[in-house]
Amino acid sequence: MSTSSVDRPLQPGDRAPNVVLNAISREGKIALDDFRGRSPLLIGLFRGLHCPFCRRHVAAMAQLKPALREKGVECLAVVNTPVERARLYFRYHPAPDLLAASDPERASHRAFGLREVGRDRVMAIRIDLPGELPEPMDVMAMDEFLNKKEEYEITEADQQMMTSDQGQLVGQFLIDQGGIVRWSFTEVLEEGLNTFRAPNSEELMSAASQVAQ
């Protein structure tokens, strides 16, 4: 597994690193180099499955996969969850045909320049989600509320990831067959919803059409 890191999120024009991760959706390993020369790849680098919004981002990627596949683009969702815990989750919440990989050490996030911003900074913001939260909450309180609402049971493996989480930011990167980033979306840490928002699907599909040409 690559453990190198960069000091900023990768941007269009940058070369994507090779990372090798434990597959969740099947046995064995998944390497980004496996896709080079074969197909473009949309890779989503998420926090652990204990994060309710990351579970939603994974589900959104699974929903977009058929349309992306028509354009020849493969999808890979990476979560900072130990592989056995992640396999248990996907057994009960299947995402058909979506490749998924486990990266509890966050090596892929570092390789793509997605930094950890520190627990103190994360806890200082308040998230306001009208219709979902009864009031603005800090991130930990929001996670606890939404996990309970969605009946997500926190296991010991989840708890370990939550304890070690220092405000890991997430992102998605569209990589062409040559291994070059052609589109990127990275999380912004700020008050409100923007910290947890997903990329615009129309913008992503437009970028996928260009990569597929």
C-alpha positions as CSV (number, residue, x, y, z in Angstrom):
1,M,0.0,0.0,0.0
2,S,1.3,3.5,-0.8
3,T,1.8,5.6,2.2
4,S,3.1,8.8,0.5
5,S,1.2,12.0,1.0
6,V,0.8,15.4,-0.7
7,D,0.2,18.7,1.0
8,R,-3.0,19.6,-0.9
9,P,-5.9,17.8,-2.5
10,L,-5.1,16.6,-6.0
11,Q,-6.5,18.8,-8.8
12,P,-7.3,18.2,-12.5
13,G,-4.1,17.6,-14.3
14,D,-2.4,15.9,-11.4
15,R,-1.3,12.2,-11.7
16,A,-3.3,10.0,-9.3
17,P,-1.2,7.8,-7.0
18,N,-1.4,4.0,-6.9
19,V,-2.9,2.6,-3.7
20,V,-3.6,-1.0,-3.0
21,L,-6.4,-1.7,-0.6
22,N,-8.4,-4.7,0.8
23,A,-11.5,-5.3,-1.2
24,I,-14.8,-5.3,0.6
25,S,-17.1,-6.4,-2.2
26,R,-15.0,-9.4,-3.0
27,E,-11.9,-11.2,-1.8
28,G,-8.4,-9.9,-2.5
29,K,-6.9,-6.5,-3.2
30,I,-7.9,-3.6,-5.4
31,A,-5.2,-1.4,-6.9
32,L,-5.7,1.8,-8.7
33,D,-3.1,0.7,-11.3
34,D,-5.5,-2.1,-12.2
35,F,-7.7,0.5,-14.0
36,R,-5.0,2.3,-15.9
37,G,-5.1,1.6,-19.6
38,R,-8.5,-0.1,-19.1
39,S,-11.1,2.4,-18.0
40,P,-11.6,5.8,-16.3
41,L,-12.3,5.6,-12.6
42,L,-14.4,7.6,-10.1
43,I,-12.9,7.0,-6.7
44,G,-14.7,8.2,-3.6
45,L,-12.6,8.5,-0.4
46,F,-14.9,8.6,2.6
47,R,-14.8,8.4,6.3
48,G,-15.8,5.2,8.1
49,L,-19.3,3.8,7.8
50,H,-19.9,5.2,11.3
51,C,-20.4,8.5,9.5
52,P,-24.0,8.8,8.4
53,F,-23.2,11.2,5.5
54,C,-20.5,8.9,4.2
55,R,-23.0,6.1,4.1
56,R,-25.2,8.4,2.0
57,H,-22.4,9.3,-0.3
58,V,-21.6,5.6,-0.9
59,A,-25.3,5.0,-1.6
60,A,-25.4,7.9,-4.0
61,M,-22.3,6.6,-5.8
62,A,-24.0,3.2,-6.2
63,Q,-27.1,4.9,-7.7
64,L,-24.9,6.8,-10.2
65,K,-22.9,3.7,-11.2
66,P,-25.2,2.5,-14.0
67,A,-25.1,5.9,-15.7
68,L,-21.4,6.1,-15.3
69,R,-20.9,2.6,-16.6
70,E,-22.7,3.5,-19.8
71,K,-19.9,6.1,-20.3
72,G,-17.3,3.4,-19.5
73,V,-16.4,4.8,-16.1
74,E,-15.8,2.4,-13.2
75,C,-16.6,3.4,-9.5
76,L,-14.7,2.6,-6.3
77,A,-15.8,3.6,-2.8
78,V,-13.2,3.6,-0.1
79,V,-14.2,3.7,3.5
80,N,-12.0,4.1,6.7
81,T,-13.7,1.0,8.2
82,P,-11.9,-2.3,8.9
83,V,-12.7,-4.8,6.2
84,E,-14.7,-7.3,8.2
85,R,-16.9,-4.7,9.7
86,A,-17.4,-3.2,6.3
87,R,-18.3,-6.5,4.8
88,L,-20.9,-7.0,7.5
89,Y,-22.5,-3.7,6.7
90,F,-22.7,-4.3,3.0
91,R,-24.2,-7.7,3.6
92,Y,-27.2,-6.0,5.1
93,H,-27.0,-2.9,3.0
94,P,-26.0,-4.2,-0.4
95,A,-24.8,-1.9,-3.2
96,P,-25.0,-4.2,-6.2
97,D,-21.9,-4.1,-8.5
98,L,-20.3,-1.2,-6.6
99,L,-16.6,-1.9,-5.9
100,A,-15.7,-1.0,-2.3
101,A,-12.4,-1.1,-0.4
102,S,-11.3,-0.7,3.2
103,D,-8.7,1.7,4.3
104,P,-8.8,2.1,8.1
105,E,-5.2,3.6,8.0
106,R,-6.4,6.4,5.7
107,A,-3.4,5.9,3.4
108,S,-5.5,6.7,0.3
109,H,-6.7,9.9,1.8
110,R,-3.2,11.1,2.5
111,A,-2.0,10.0,-1.0
112,F,-4.8,12.2,-2.6
113,G,-4.0,15.1,-0.3
114,L,-7.1,14.9,1.9
115,R,-6.0,16.1,5.3
116,E,-7.2,15.7,8.9
117,V,-8.1,19.0,10.3
118,G,-8.1,18.2,14.0
119,R,-10.9,17.3,16.4
120,D,-11.0,20.7,18.1
121,R,-11.7,22.5,14.9
122,V,-14.3,20.0,13.9
123,M,-16.1,20.2,17.3
124,A,-16.1,24.0,17.1
125,I,-18.6,24.0,14.2
126,R,-22.4,23.5,14.5
127,I,-24.3,21.6,11.8
128,D,-27.8,22.9,11.0
129,L,-29.9,20.5,9.0
130,P,-33.6,21.6,9.1
131,G,-35.9,18.6,8.8
132,E,-33.2,16.2,10.0
133,L,-31.9,17.6,13.2
134,P,-34.1,19.2,15.9
135,E,-31.5,21.9,16.4
136,P,-27.9,22.9,15.4
137,M,-25.5,20.3,16.8
138,D,-21.8,19.6,17.0
139,V,-20.5,16.8,14.7
140,M,-20.4,14.1,17.4
141,A,-23.9,14.9,18.6
142,M,-25.2,14.9,15.0
143,D,-23.6,11.6,14.3
144,E,-25.1,10.0,17.4
145,F,-28.5,11.4,16.6
146,L,-28.5,10.3,12.9
147,N,-27.0,6.9,13.7
148,K,-29.7,6.3,16.2
149,K,-32.4,7.6,13.8
150,E,-31.1,5.3,11.0
151,E,-30.7,2.4,13.4
152,Y,-27.0,2.1,12.7
153,E,-25.4,0.0,15.5
154,I,-22.0,1.2,16.5
155,T,-19.6,-1.7,17.0
156,E,-16.2,-1.8,18.7
157,A,-14.5,-1.5,15.3
158,D,-16.6,1.6,14.6
159,Q,-15.8,3.1,18.0
160,Q,-12.1,2.6,17.4
161,M,-12.3,4.5,14.1
162,M,-14.4,7.3,15.7
163,T,-11.8,7.6,18.5
164,S,-8.9,8.0,16.0
165,D,-10.8,10.2,13.6
166,Q,-9.2,13.7,13.7
167,G,-11.5,15.4,11.3
168,Q,-10.7,13.5,8.1
169,L,-12.0,15.4,5.1
170,V,-13.4,13.4,2.1
171,G,-13.3,13.8,-1.6
172,Q,-14.1,12.2,-5.0
173,F,-11.7,12.1,-8.0
174,L,-12.4,11.2,-11.6
175,I,-9.3,9.6,-13.1
176,D,-8.8,9.0,-16.9
177,Q,-7.3,5.8,-18.4
178,G,-3.9,7.4,-18.2
179,G,-4.1,7.9,-14.5
180,I,-4.6,11.7,-14.6
181,V,-7.2,13.4,-12.4
182,R,-9.7,15.1,-14.7
183,W,-12.3,16.3,-12.1
184,S,-12.3,16.5,-8.3
185,F,-14.6,17.4,-5.5
186,T,-13.3,17.9,-1.9
187,E,-15.1,18.6,1.3
188,V,-15.1,22.1,2.8
189,L,-15.2,22.4,6.6
190,E,-17.6,25.2,7.5
191,E,-20.9,25.8,9.3
192,G,-24.1,24.4,7.9
193,L,-24.5,21.6,5.4
194,N,-21.5,22.3,3.1
195,T,-19.2,20.1,5.2
196,F,-21.2,17.1,4.3
197,R,-22.6,17.9,0.9
198,A,-22.2,15.6,-2.0
199,P,-20.9,16.7,-5.5
200,N,-23.3,18.0,-8.1
201,S,-24.4,14.9,-10.1
202,E,-24.9,16.9,-13.3
203,E,-21.4,18.3,-13.0
204,L,-20.0,14.9,-12.4
205,M,-21.8,13.3,-15.3
206,S,-20.6,16.1,-17.6
207,A,-17.0,15.5,-16.6
208,A,-17.5,11.7,-17.1
209,S,-18.7,12.4,-20.6
210,Q,-15.6,14.4,-21.4
211,V,-13.3,11.7,-19.9
212,A,-15.0,9.0,-21.9
213,Q,-14.5,10.8,-25.3
